[in-house]
Amino acid sequence: MPTVLEALSLGLEHQRAGRLPEAEGVYRAVLTANPDNADALHLLGVIACQTGKAEAGVALVQQAIRLRPTVAQFHNTLGNALTSLRRLEEARFAFEWALNLDAGFAEALVNLGNLLQELNQPEDAVARYRRALELRPDLPQIHNNLGNALRRMGQLEDAISFFRQALRLNQEYAEAYVNLAAAALAAGLQDEAVHCCQQAIRLNPLLPAAHSNFAAVLLAQGRFETAASASREALRLAPDYPEAHHNLGDALRARGVLDEAIDEYREALRLQPDSPDTMRNLAAALQQAGRNDEAAALYASAVARWPDGESRRQLAIVLSKLGRFTDAEACCCEVLAKDPCDAEIHRILGNVYFRQRRLDEAASCYDAALALRPDDAGTHYNRALLLLLRGQFDEGWREYEWRSRRSDARATPFLLPVWQGEPLAGRRILVCAEQGLGDSIQFLRYLPKLEQAGGRVVFQCPSPLAPWLAKQRELGEVVDFTAAAPEADLQAPLLSLPRIFRTALETIPSCTPYLSVDPRLVEAWREKLAAVPGFRAGLVWAGSPQNSEDAHRSIPNTALHSLCDVPGVNIVCLQQDVKGGELPIHYLGSWTDIEDFAAIMMNLDLIISADTMAAHLAGALGRPVWTLLRFAADYRWLLNREDSPWYPTMRLFRQPAPGDWDAVARAVADELETYAGRR
């Protein structure tokens, strides 16, 4: 008969070899002979935990502790079992008791450090890990875990150092590569982050975190399609991995696949409801999808759970977009009460005031933001819009140059010297269109001025405009953005030309028309429109839904009925992709390109348009056009004017209050009957 010690040694041999049923049989035989053998109870408890029976494991280890309460290892095992059951405070007590019994118990120090990280106490975790390292400096796991705690505290340089040390001790440590990748990415070391992810995947291709972290690196590099693939691989390996769902949501949102992105964020939040980043990104996706009410509710929930400045900032932005200015202002003021040096919230509050046309207060906020952060491109840009709105063009155009430095601006490659107004002397100058089609059409008027100044113009513009504009001889050479840029000597962004030509209100080049249409195309549309008799008014009530401000500038159908029943006026739908019957007007169907659109306008007596490309096109053609503006209208329409210095044939109708399109429609209807009668 083997002794108890020999039996326990045999059981441990089975257990270490993974032969758990055999080990369990040995321990139960020991207990049959000696029910109070604490070591057998403890080891049987360990097996219970290893086989997913943590509740039974806790009961067995607690029996062992009652029999021999001074064994530190028993308390450490109990702490691990309680941690697996998410009984975290009890687990903490167990680990601390183990250390009371043996202050040099490195394993218990590491386990307590891990638990403290789960309890969101990284500073306390760091203290335990450092003590464990004094005892076992050769253990890579301790270096790795200490690096994780330091990363959570924002001490990236120290964290990276410990991850690298873990890998020096164990070059096959895939998890340490994963963690180093995350820290390197946060520190801006993208090349190292890529290398670490690739190493982790090489060492353990079945490690979900390696693929998920690789997705995060790819997102930072703007490689959204590949990031989505890496996230999906992580989810194939671990379908309930919240970070992978979050990263996939980021990749889909960046590609504009908003419904799927929202679903991924919701799943990530279901799996990890305590993630403020996921809640904020979900809210941002909802906001991007135009679902501002839902976004506001989520941001408010984030503020309630994590009263941090970032959630309040985003809540203020979406509340302002919803027209809930009082709530947005209060949200900003709450942040400033805690941190009056928050430059971003000063800017956001300025934007809230700007939307309300409280311009002096907006200007003060922008000044405060710039005093704190003088090089903030977003604030300079917002200030530029305010100055231009007020007609302060000299300073406004200078400030407007900050637009290309904003974080959300599309990068414009400047491969040639940028023209600043020096003599052109026959040199070729490449002018690049910016922003929307309406902006391109509005500022085309400056291209002939370049020719007059001695330059040879090459204008690069979006595909919808290029074929038609190429026929306009006054504009120089016109090329599509999708084609390679032709050779040139100088370069200039289109919307920098007003500054370079020192445009003031009195010197706006306002001679229209400056665009023309093929007479044969005009005649072809005259024949098609012959079925619409009398006074013909074209109507455009909505812009591109991709525009972030479209919900405010587009007009709901319900507000338009009053101007569809004006006696003697036939309203012609100029809205693309609209089914007949939505309004009692004449529907033309779709047309092929912008020159067709222009030819239709040439056959109308009046164009009535929301603030979209159509209004600019009508103005550039010299057609009578009435533009319907929201309360916080764009800077180009200036303040309180019914006319536009940019377009002599344009008349402006403004909302008297935010969201009041009914009043605008009534004003247009009242004027329309008189106007049509005079024609």
C-alpha positions as CSV (number, residue, x, y, z in Angstrom):
1,M,0.0,0.0,0.0
2,P,1.4,3.4,-1.0
3,T,1.6,6.0,1.8
4,V,-0.6,9.1,1.6
5,L,2.3,11.2,0.5
6,E,3.1,8.7,-2.3
7,A,-0.6,8.7,-3.4
8,L,-0.7,12.5,-3.5
9,S,2.5,12.5,-5.6
10,L,1.0,10.1,-8.0
11,G,-2.1,12.2,-8.3
12,L,0.0,15.3,-9.0
13,E,1.9,13.4,-11.7
14,H,-1.4,12.5,-13.4
15,Q,-2.7,16.1,-12.9
16,R,0.4,17.7,-14.4
17,A,0.2,15.4,-17.4
18,G,-3.4,16.3,-18.0
19,R,-4.8,13.0,-16.9
20,L,-7.4,14.6,-14.7
21,P,-9.8,11.7,-14.2
22,E,-7.0,9.5,-13.0
23,A,-5.8,12.3,-10.6
24,E,-9.3,12.7,-9.3
25,G,-9.6,9.0,-8.6
26,V,-6.3,9.0,-6.6
27,Y,-7.4,12.0,-4.5
28,R,-10.9,10.5,-3.8
29,A,-9.2,7.3,-2.7
30,V,-7.0,9.3,-0.2
31,L,-10.2,11.0,1.1
32,T,-12.0,7.7,1.5
33,A,-9.2,6.6,3.8
34,N,-8.7,10.0,5.4
35,P,-11.7,12.5,4.9
36,D,-9.8,15.3,6.6
37,N,-6.8,15.3,4.3
38,A,-6.5,19.0,3.4
39,D,-4.1,18.5,0.6
40,A,-6.4,16.0,-1.2
41,L,-9.4,18.3,-0.7
42,H,-7.3,21.2,-2.1
43,L,-6.1,19.3,-5.2
44,L,-9.5,17.9,-5.8
45,G,-10.8,21.5,-5.7
46,V,-8.1,22.5,-8.3
47,I,-9.4,19.8,-10.6
48,A,-13.0,20.9,-10.2
49,C,-12.0,24.4,-11.3
50,Q,-10.0,23.0,-14.2
51,T,-13.0,21.1,-15.4
52,G,-15.4,24.1,-15.2
53,K,-16.9,23.2,-11.8
54,A,-15.8,26.4,-10.0
55,E,-18.6,26.3,-7.4
56,A,-17.6,22.8,-6.3
57,G,-14.0,23.8,-6.4
58,V,-14.7,26.7,-4.0
59,A,-16.5,24.4,-1.6
60,L,-13.6,21.8,-1.6
61,V,-10.9,24.5,-1.1
62,Q,-12.8,26.1,1.7
63,Q,-12.9,22.7,3.4
64,A,-9.2,22.4,3.1
65,I,-8.8,25.9,4.5
66,R,-10.9,25.1,7.6
67,L,-8.7,22.1,8.2
68,R,-5.4,24.0,7.6
69,P,-6.0,27.7,7.6
70,T,-2.4,28.8,7.4
71,V,-1.5,27.4,4.0
72,A,-1.1,30.4,1.7
73,Q,-1.5,28.2,-1.5
74,F,-5.0,27.2,-0.4
75,H,-6.1,30.9,-0.2
76,N,-4.5,31.6,-3.5
77,T,-6.4,28.8,-5.2
78,L,-9.6,30.0,-3.6
79,G,-9.0,33.5,-5.0
80,N,-8.6,32.0,-8.5
81,A,-11.8,30.0,-8.1
82,L,-13.8,33.0,-6.8
83,T,-12.4,35.2,-9.7
84,S,-13.7,32.7,-12.2
85,L,-17.1,33.1,-10.6
86,R,-16.8,36.9,-10.8
87,R,-17.0,37.1,-7.0
88,L,-14.2,39.6,-7.2
89,E,-14.2,41.2,-3.7
90,E,-14.2,37.8,-2.1
91,A,-11.3,36.8,-4.4
92,R,-9.4,39.9,-3.4
93,F,-9.8,39.0,0.3
94,A,-8.5,35.5,-0.5
95,F,-5.4,36.7,-2.3
96,E,-4.7,39.3,0.4
97,W,-5.0,36.6,3.1
98,A,-2.5,34.4,1.2
99,L,-0.1,37.3,1.2
100,N,-0.6,37.9,4.9
101,L,0.5,34.3,5.4
102,D,3.4,34.5,2.9
103,A,4.4,38.1,1.9
104,G,6.9,36.6,-0.6
105,F,4.3,34.6,-2.5
106,A,5.0,35.9,-6.0
107,E,2.1,33.9,-7.7
108,A,-0.4,35.5,-5.2
109,L,1.0,38.9,-5.9
110,V,0.5,38.5,-9.6
111,N,-3.0,37.1,-9.2
112,L,-3.9,40.0,-6.9
113,G,-2.5,42.4,-9.5
114,N,-4.6,40.8,-12.2
115,L,-7.7,41.1,-10.0
116,L,-7.0,44.8,-9.2
117,Q,-6.8,45.5,-12.9
118,E,-10.3,43.9,-13.3
119,L,-11.5,46.1,-10.5
120,N,-10.1,49.2,-12.4
121,Q,-7.4,49.8,-9.9
122,P,-4.3,49.8,-12.1
123,E,-2.2,51.8,-9.6
124,D,-2.6,49.2,-6.9
125,A,-2.0,46.5,-9.5
126,V,1.3,48.1,-10.4
127,A,2.5,48.0,-6.8
128,R,1.8,44.2,-6.6
129,Y,3.5,43.5,-9.9
130,R,6.6,45.5,-8.9
131,R,6.8,43.5,-5.7
132,A,6.4,40.2,-7.6
133,L,9.2,41.3,-10.0
134,E,11.6,41.8,-7.0
135,L,10.9,38.2,-6.1
136,R,10.9,36.7,-9.7
137,P,12.5,39.1,-12.2
138,D,12.8,36.2,-14.6
139,L,9.1,35.6,-15.1
140,P,7.9,37.2,-18.5
141,Q,4.3,37.0,-17.4
142,I,4.9,39.6,-14.6
143,H,6.6,42.0,-17.0
144,N,3.7,41.6,-19.4
145,N,1.0,42.1,-16.8
146,L,2.8,45.1,-15.4
147,G,3.0,46.6,-18.9
148,N,-0.8,46.2,-19.2
149,A,-1.4,48.0,-16.0
150,L,0.9,50.9,-17.0
151,R,-0.7,51.1,-20.4
152,R,-4.1,51.5,-18.8
153,M,-2.6,54.4,-16.7
154,G,-1.4,56.1,-19.9
155,Q,2.3,55.4,-19.1
156,L,3.0,54.1,-22.6
157,E,6.8,54.5,-22.6
158,D,7.2,52.4,-19.4
159,A,4.5,49.9,-20.6
160,I,6.4,49.4,-23.9
161,S,9.6,48.8,-22.0
162,F,8.1,46.0,-19.9
163,F,6.5,44.3,-22.9
164,R,9.8,44.3,-24.6
165,Q,11.5,42.8,-21.5
166,A,8.8,40.1,-21.4
167,L,9.7,39.3,-25.0
168,R,13.4,39.2,-24.3
169,L,12.7,36.6,-21.6
170,N,10.4,34.6,-23.9
171,Q,10.6,35.3,-27.7
172,E,7.6,33.0,-28.3
173,Y,5.2,34.9,-26.0
174,A,2.4,35.7,-28.4
175,E,0.2,37.5,-25.8
176,A,3.1,39.9,-25.0
177,Y,3.4,40.7,-28.8
178,V,-0.3,41.5,-28.8
179,N,-0.1,43.8,-25.8
180,L,3.1,45.5,-27.2
181,A,1.2,46.1,-30.5
182,A,-1.6,47.9,-28.6
183,A,0.8,50.1,-26.7
184,A,3.0,50.8,-29.7
185,L,-0.2,51.9,-31.7
186,A,-1.2,54.2,-28.9
187,A,2.3,55.7,-28.8
188,G,2.2,56.3,-32.6
189,L,4.7,53.5,-33.4
190,Q,2.7,52.0,-36.2
191,D,5.5,50.0,-37.8
192,E,6.3,48.3,-34.5
193,A,2.6,47.6,-33.9
194,V,2.3,46.0,-37.4
195,H,5.4,43.8,-36.7
196,C,4.1,42.7,-33.3
197,C,0.7,41.7,-34.7
198,Q,2.3,39.7,-37.4
199,Q,4.6,38.0,-34.9
200,A,1.7,37.2,-32.7
201,I,-0.3,35.7,-35.6
202,R,2.7,33.7,-36.7
203,L,3.2,32.3,-33.2
204,N,-0.5,31.6,-32.5
205,P,-2.8,32.1,-35.5
206,L,-5.7,31.0,-33.3
207,L,-5.3,33.9,-30.9
208,P,-8.3,36.2,-31.4
209,A,-6.6,39.2,-29.8
210,A,-3.8,39.1,-32.4
211,H,-6.2,39.5,-35.2
212,S,-8.3,42.1,-33.4
213,N,-5.3,44.3,-32.5
214,F,-4.1,43.9,-36.1
215,A,-7.5,45.3,-37.1
216,A,-6.9,48.3,-34.8
217,V,-3.5,49.0,-36.4
218,L,-5.0,48.8,-39.9
219,L,-7.8,51.2,-38.9
220,A,-5.1,53.7,-37.8
221,Q,-3.5,53.3,-41.2
222,G,-6.8,53.9,-43.0
223,R,-6.9,50.4,-44.5
224,F,-10.5,49.8,-43.7
225,E,-11.3,46.9,-45.9
226,T,-8.3,44.9,-44.5
227,A,-9.2,45.9,-41.0
228,A,-12.7,44.5,-41.5
229,S,-11.2,41.2,-42.7
230,A,-8.9,41.0,-39.6
231,S,-11.9,41.8,-37.3
232,R,-14.0,39.1,-38.9
233,E,-11.1,36.5,-38.5
234,A,-11.0,37.4,-34.8
235,L,-14.8,36.9,-34.6
236,R,-14.5,33.6,-36.4
237,L,-12.2,32.4,-33.6
238,A,-14.1,34.1,-30.8
239,P,-17.7,35.2,-31.8
240,D,-18.2,36.9,-28.4
241,Y,-15.1,39.1,-28.6
242,P,-16.3,42.7,-27.9
243,E,-13.2,44.5,-29.1
244,A,-13.4,42.7,-32.5
245,H,-17.0,43.7,-32.9
246,H,-16.0,47.3,-32.0
247,N,-13.1,47.3,-34.5
248,L,-15.4,45.9,-37.2
249,G,-17.9,48.6,-36.4
250,D,-15.1,51.2,-36.8
251,A,-14.1,49.7,-40.2
252,L,-17.7,49.6,-41.5
253,R,-18.5,53.2,-40.3
254,A,-15.4,54.5,-42.0
255,R,-16.6,52.9,-45.3
256,G,-20.1,54.4,-44.8
257,V,-21.8,51.0,-44.1
258,L,-23.7,52.5,-41.2
259,D,-26.4,50.0,-40.5
260,E,-24.0,47.1,-40.2
261,A,-21.6,49.3,-38.2
262,I,-24.4,50.1,-35.8
263,D,-25.2,46.4,-35.4
264,E,-21.6,45.6,-34.6
265,Y,-21.3,48.4,-32.0
266,R,-24.6,47.2,-30.4
267,E,-23.2,43.6,-30.1
268,A,-19.9,44.9,-28.7
269,L,-21.9,46.9,-26.1
270,R,-24.0,43.9,-25.2
271,L,-20.9,41.9,-24.5
272,Q,-19.1,44.8,-22.8
273,P,-21.7,47.2,-21.4
274,D,-19.0,49.2,-19.5
275,S,-17.2,50.5,-22.5
276,P,-17.5,54.2,-23.0
277,D,-15.6,54.1,-26.3
278,T,-18.1,51.7,-27.8
279,M,-21.1,53.6,-26.6
280,R,-19.6,56.9,-28.0
281,N,-18.8,55.2,-31.3
282,L,-22.3,53.8,-31.6
283,A,-23.7,57.2,-30.9
284,A,-21.4,58.7,-33.6
285,A,-22.6,56.1,-36.1
286,L,-26.2,56.9,-35.3
287,Q,-25.4,60.6,-35.7
288,Q,-23.7,59.9,-39.0
289,A,-26.8,58.1,-40.1
290,G,-29.0,61.1,-39.3
291,R,-30.5,59.4,-36.2
292,N,-29.6,62.3,-33.9
293,D,-32.3,61.6,-31.3
294,E,-30.9,58.1,-30.7
295,A,-27.4,59.5,-30.6
296,A,-28.3,62.1,-28.1
297,A,-29.9,59.5,-25.8
298,L,-26.7,57.4,-26.0
299,Y,-24.4,60.3,-25.3
300,A,-26.7,61.2,-22.3
301,S,-26.4,57.7,-21.0
302,A,-22.6,57.8,-21.4
303,V,-22.5,61.1,-19.4
304,A,-24.6,59.5,-16.7
305,R,-22.4,56.5,-16.4
306,W,-19.0,58.1,-17.1
307,P,-19.2,61.8,-16.4
308,D,-16.2,62.6,-18.6
309,G,-15.6,65.6,-20.8
310,E,-15.5,63.7,-24.1
311,S,-19.1,62.3,-23.7
312,R,-20.4,65.8,-22.7
313,R,-18.6,67.3,-25.7
314,Q,-20.3,64.9,-28.1
315,L,-23.6,65.3,-26.4
316,A,-23.4,69.1,-26.8
317,I,-22.6,68.7,-30.5
318,V,-25.6,66.4,-31.2
319,L,-28.0,68.5,-29.1
320,S,-26.9,71.6,-31.1
321,K,-27.6,69.7,-34.3
322,L,-31.1,68.8,-33.0
323,G,-31.7,72.5,-32.3
324,R,-31.8,71.9,-28.5
325,F,-29.5,74.9,-28.0
326,T,-30.4,75.4,-24.3
327,D,-29.5,71.9,-23.4
328,A,-26.3,72.0,-25.5
329,E,-25.2,75.3,-23.8
330,A,-25.9,73.8,-20.4
331,C,-23.8,70.7,-21.3
332,C,-20.9,72.9,-22.3
333,C,-21.1,75.0,-19.2
334,E,-21.0,71.9,-17.0
335,V,-17.7,70.9,-18.6
336,L,-16.3,74.4,-18.3
337,A,-17.3,74.7,-14.6
338,K,-15.0,71.7,-14.0
339,D,-12.3,72.7,-16.5
340,P,-12.4,76.3,-17.7
341,C,-9.2,75.5,-19.7
342,D,-10.9,73.0,-22.0
343,A,-10.3,74.6,-25.4
344,E,-12.4,72.2,-27.3
345,I,-15.5,72.8,-25.3
346,H,-15.0,76.6,-25.7
347,R,-15.1,75.9,-29.5
348,I,-18.2,73.7,-29.3
349,L,-20.0,76.3,-27.2
350,G,-19.0,78.9,-29.8
351,N,-20.6,76.7,-32.4
352,V,-23.8,76.4,-30.3
353,Y,-24.0,80.2,-30.2
354,F,-23.1,80.4,-33.9
355,R,-26.1,78.3,-34.8
356,Q,-28.3,80.6,-32.8
357,R,-26.7,83.6,-34.4
358,R,-25.5,84.9,-31.1
359,L,-22.4,86.0,-32.9
360,D,-20.7,88.1,-30.3
361,E,-20.8,85.3,-27.8
362,A,-19.6,82.8,-30.5
363,A,-16.7,85.1,-31.2
364,S,-15.8,85.3,-27.5
365,C,-15.8,81.5,-27.3
366,Y,-13.6,81.1,-30.3
367,D,-11.1,83.7,-28.9
368,A,-11.1,81.8,-25.6
369,A,-10.4,78.5,-27.4
370,L,-7.6,80.0,-29.4
371,A,-6.0,81.6,-26.3
372,L,-5.7,78.1,-24.9
373,R,-4.8,76.3,-28.1
374,P,-3.5,78.8,-30.7
375,D,-3.0,76.3,-33.5
376,D,-6.3,74.6,-33.3
377,A,-7.4,74.3,-37.0
378,G,-11.1,73.6,-36.1
379,T,-11.5,76.8,-34.1
380,H,-9.7,78.9,-36.7
381,Y,-12.0,77.4,-39.4
382,N,-15.2,78.1,-37.3
383,R,-13.9,81.7,-36.7
384,A,-13.4,82.1,-40.4
385,L,-17.0,81.1,-41.1
386,L,-18.2,83.7,-38.5
387,L,-16.0,86.5,-40.1
388,L,-17.1,85.7,-43.6
389,L,-20.8,85.6,-42.5
390,R,-20.3,89.1,-41.2
391,G,-18.7,90.2,-44.4
392,Q,-15.3,90.7,-42.8
393,F,-13.7,89.1,-45.9
394,D,-10.1,90.3,-45.4
395,E,-9.5,88.5,-42.1
396,G,-12.1,85.8,-42.9
397,W,-10.4,84.5,-46.1
398,R,-7.1,84.4,-44.2
399,E,-8.6,82.3,-41.4
400,Y,-10.3,80.1,-44.0
401,E,-6.9,78.8,-45.0
402,W,-7.0,76.7,-41.9
403,R,-9.6,74.5,-43.5
404,S,-7.1,72.0,-44.9
405,R,-5.5,71.4,-41.5
406,R,-8.6,70.2,-39.8
407,S,-8.6,66.7,-38.6
408,D,-11.6,65.8,-40.7
409,A,-10.4,67.5,-43.9
410,R,-9.6,65.5,-46.9
411,A,-5.9,65.6,-47.6
412,T,-4.9,67.7,-50.6
413,P,-1.5,66.7,-52.0
414,F,0.6,69.8,-52.8
415,L,3.2,68.4,-55.2
416,L,3.8,71.8,-56.8
417,P,4.7,75.2,-55.4
418,V,1.6,76.9,-54.1
419,W,0.7,80.1,-55.8
420,Q,0.3,83.1,-53.5
421,G,-0.4,85.9,-56.0
422,E,3.0,86.5,-57.6
423,P,3.1,87.2,-61.4
424,L,2.1,84.1,-63.4
425,A,3.9,85.2,-66.6
426,G,2.5,82.4,-68.8
427,R,3.1,79.6,-66.3
428,R,0.6,76.7,-66.0
429,I,-1.3,76.7,-62.8
430,L,-3.2,73.6,-61.5
431,V,-6.4,74.6,-59.6
432,C,-8.0,71.9,-57.6
433,A,-11.7,71.9,-56.8
434,E,-12.7,71.5,-53.1
435,Q,-15.7,70.4,-51.1
436,G,-19.1,70.0,-52.9
437,L,-20.3,70.6,-56.4
438,G,-22.0,73.8,-55.4
439,D,-18.7,75.2,-54.0
440,S,-16.9,74.3,-57.3
441,I,-19.6,76.1,-59.3
442,Q,-19.6,79.2,-57.1
443,F,-15.9,79.7,-57.2
444,L,-15.3,78.8,-60.9
445,R,-15.7,82.6,-61.5
446,Y,-12.1,83.0,-60.5
447,L,-10.6,80.9,-63.2
448,P,-10.9,83.5,-66.0
449,K,-9.2,86.0,-63.6
450,L,-6.2,83.6,-63.5
451,E,-6.1,83.7,-67.3
452,Q,-6.4,87.5,-67.3
453,A,-3.4,87.5,-64.8
454,G,-1.2,85.8,-67.3
455,G,-1.7,82.2,-66.2
456,R,-2.6,79.1,-68.2
457,V,-5.2,77.3,-66.1
458,V,-5.6,73.6,-65.6
459,F,-8.7,72.9,-63.5
460,Q,-9.1,69.5,-61.8
461,C,-12.7,68.8,-60.7
462,P,-15.1,66.0,-59.8
463,S,-16.4,63.7,-62.5
464,P,-20.0,65.0,-62.6
465,L,-18.7,68.4,-63.6
466,A,-15.7,67.6,-65.8
467,P,-17.4,66.8,-69.2
468,W,-19.5,69.9,-69.2
469,L,-16.9,72.3,-67.9
470,A,-14.4,71.1,-70.4
471,K,-16.6,72.8,-73.1
472,Q,-16.4,76.2,-71.3
473,R,-13.5,77.9,-73.1
474,E,-13.1,80.6,-70.4
475,L,-12.2,78.1,-67.8
476,G,-8.9,76.8,-69.4
477,E,-8.1,73.1,-69.5
478,V,-10.5,70.9,-67.4
479,V,-9.5,67.4,-66.2
480,D,-11.3,64.9,-64.1
481,F,-10.1,64.1,-60.6
482,T,-9.9,60.4,-61.5
483,A,-7.3,61.2,-64.2
484,A,-3.7,61.9,-63.6
485,A,-3.0,65.5,-63.0
486,P,-1.3,67.1,-66.0
487,E,2.0,68.8,-65.7
488,A,2.0,72.4,-64.3
489,D,4.3,74.9,-62.7
490,L,2.1,76.0,-59.8
491,Q,-0.8,74.8,-57.8
492,A,-3.7,76.5,-55.9
493,P,-6.8,75.3,-54.1
494,L,-10.0,76.7,-55.7
495,L,-11.3,78.3,-52.5
496,S,-8.0,80.0,-51.8
497,L,-8.5,82.2,-54.9
498,P,-10.8,84.8,-53.1
499,R,-8.0,85.4,-50.6
500,I,-5.3,85.7,-53.2
501,F,-7.4,88.1,-55.3
502,R,-8.2,90.0,-52.1
503,T,-11.9,89.7,-52.6
504,A,-14.1,92.2,-50.6
505,L,-17.9,92.5,-50.7
506,E,-17.6,95.3,-53.3
507,T,-15.1,93.4,-55.5
508,I,-16.9,90.0,-55.8
509,P,-16.7,88.9,-59.4
510,S,-20.5,88.8,-59.9
511,C,-20.9,89.0,-63.6
512,T,-23.3,86.2,-64.7
513,P,-23.8,84.1,-66.6
514,Y,-20.4,82.6,-66.5
515,L,-21.5,79.1,-67.6
516,S,-23.3,78.3,-70.9
517,V,-25.2,75.3,-72.3
518,D,-25.2,73.8,-75.7
519,P,-28.1,75.5,-77.6
520,R,-29.1,72.1,-79.1
521,L,-29.5,70.6,-75.7
522,V,-31.6,73.6,-74.6
523,E,-33.8,73.1,-77.6
524,A,-34.2,69.4,-77.0
525,W,-35.5,70.1,-73.4
526,R,-37.7,72.9,-74.7
527,E,-39.6,70.3,-76.7
528,K,-39.8,67.9,-73.8
529,L,-41.1,70.7,-71.5
530,A,-43.7,71.8,-74.0
531,A,-46.3,69.7,-72.2
532,V,-45.9,72.0,-69.2
533,P,-47.7,75.2,-70.2
534,G,-47.6,78.7,-68.7
535,F,-45.3,79.8,-66.0
536,R,-42.8,77.1,-65.1
537,A,-41.0,77.1,-61.8
538,G,-38.4,74.3,-61.1
539,L,-38.3,73.0,-57.5
540,V,-35.4,71.4,-55.6
541,W,-36.1,70.8,-51.9
542,A,-33.4,68.4,-50.8
543,G,-29.6,68.0,-51.1
544,S,-27.3,65.0,-50.8
545,P,-28.0,63.0,-47.7
546,Q,-24.3,62.4,-47.4
547,N,-23.9,66.1,-46.4
548,S,-23.6,66.3,-42.6
549,E,-25.9,69.4,-42.6
550,D,-28.5,68.0,-45.0
551,A,-31.1,67.4,-42.3
552,H,-31.1,71.2,-41.7
553,R,-30.9,72.5,-45.2
554,S,-33.3,70.1,-46.9
555,I,-37.0,70.9,-46.7
556,P,-39.6,68.3,-45.7
557,N,-42.3,67.6,-48.3
558,T,-45.0,68.5,-45.8
559,A,-43.9,72.2,-45.9
560,L,-44.1,72.5,-49.6
561,H,-47.8,72.0,-50.4
562,S,-48.5,75.7,-50.0
563,L,-46.4,76.7,-52.9
564,C,-47.6,73.8,-55.1
565,D,-51.1,75.3,-55.4
566,V,-50.2,78.9,-56.5
567,P,-52.6,79.9,-59.3
568,G,-51.0,80.2,-62.8
569,V,-47.8,78.4,-61.7
570,N,-46.7,75.0,-62.8
571,I,-44.1,73.5,-60.5
572,V,-41.6,71.2,-62.2
573,C,-39.7,68.7,-60.1
574,L,-35.9,69.1,-60.4
575,Q,-35.2,66.5,-57.7
576,Q,-33.5,63.4,-59.0
577,D,-34.7,59.9,-58.2
578,V,-38.1,61.0,-56.8
579,K,-41.2,59.0,-57.6
580,G,-44.3,60.8,-58.9
581,G,-47.1,61.6,-56.5
582,E,-45.2,62.8,-53.5
583,L,-46.2,66.4,-54.4
584,P,-48.9,67.7,-56.9
585,I,-46.2,68.8,-59.4
586,H,-44.8,67.8,-62.8
587,Y,-42.2,65.0,-62.6
588,L,-39.6,64.9,-65.4
589,G,-37.8,61.7,-64.3
590,S,-34.0,61.4,-64.3
591,W,-31.5,63.1,-66.6
592,T,-28.0,61.9,-67.5
593,D,-25.6,64.7,-66.4
594,I,-25.3,68.2,-65.1
595,E,-25.5,69.9,-68.5
596,D,-28.9,68.3,-69.0
597,F,-29.8,69.8,-65.6
598,A,-28.6,73.2,-66.8
599,A,-30.5,72.8,-70.1
600,I,-33.7,72.2,-68.1
601,M,-33.1,75.3,-66.1
602,M,-32.7,77.4,-69.3
603,N,-36.3,76.4,-70.1
604,L,-37.8,77.5,-66.8
605,D,-39.1,80.9,-65.7
606,L,-37.8,80.5,-62.1
607,I,-35.9,78.0,-60.1
608,I,-36.8,77.6,-56.4
609,S,-34.1,75.7,-54.5
610,A,-32.9,74.7,-51.1
611,D,-29.3,75.6,-50.4
612,T,-27.9,72.9,-52.7
613,M,-25.8,72.7,-55.9
614,A,-28.9,73.6,-57.9
615,A,-29.1,77.1,-56.5
616,H,-25.4,77.7,-57.5
617,L,-26.0,76.3,-60.9
618,A,-29.0,78.5,-61.5
619,G,-27.1,81.5,-60.3
620,A,-24.1,80.8,-62.5
621,L,-26.4,80.4,-65.5
622,G,-27.9,83.8,-64.7
623,R,-31.4,82.3,-64.2
624,P,-33.9,83.8,-61.8
625,V,-33.5,81.7,-58.6
626,W,-35.0,81.8,-55.2
627,T,-32.9,80.1,-52.5
628,L,-34.5,78.9,-49.3
629,L,-32.2,79.1,-46.3
630,R,-32.2,77.6,-42.9
631,F,-32.0,80.0,-39.9
632,A,-28.3,79.5,-39.4
633,A,-27.5,79.8,-43.1
634,D,-24.1,79.2,-44.7
635,Y,-21.5,81.9,-44.5
636,R,-21.8,82.7,-48.2
637,W,-25.3,84.1,-47.8
638,L,-24.2,86.7,-45.3
639,L,-26.6,88.2,-42.7
640,N,-30.1,89.5,-43.1
641,R,-29.9,90.0,-46.9
642,E,-32.6,89.1,-49.4
643,D,-30.1,89.4,-52.3
644,S,-26.7,87.8,-52.9
645,P,-23.6,89.7,-54.1
646,W,-22.4,86.4,-55.6
647,Y,-25.4,85.9,-57.9
648,P,-27.3,89.0,-59.1
649,T,-30.3,87.0,-60.2
650,M,-30.8,85.3,-56.8
651,R,-33.3,86.2,-54.1
652,L,-33.0,84.7,-50.6
653,F,-35.8,83.5,-48.3
654,R,-34.7,82.8,-44.7
655,Q,-36.2,80.8,-41.9
656,P,-37.4,83.3,-39.2
657,A,-36.6,80.7,-36.5
658,P,-34.7,77.3,-36.5
659,G,-36.7,74.6,-38.3
660,D,-39.5,76.9,-39.5
661,W,-39.8,75.8,-43.1
662,D,-43.6,76.5,-43.1
663,A,-43.0,80.2,-42.8
664,V,-40.5,80.1,-45.7
665,A,-42.9,78.2,-47.9
666,R,-45.7,80.6,-47.2
667,A,-43.5,83.6,-48.0
668,V,-42.4,82.0,-51.3
669,A,-46.0,81.2,-52.2
670,D,-47.2,84.8,-51.5
671,E,-44.4,86.2,-53.7
672,L,-44.8,83.6,-56.4
673,E,-48.3,84.5,-57.4
674,T,-47.3,88.2,-57.8
675,Y,-44.0,87.3,-59.6
676,A,-45.7,84.9,-62.0
677,G,-48.3,87.5,-62.8
678,R,-45.6,90.0,-63.8
679,R,-43.9,87.6,-66.2
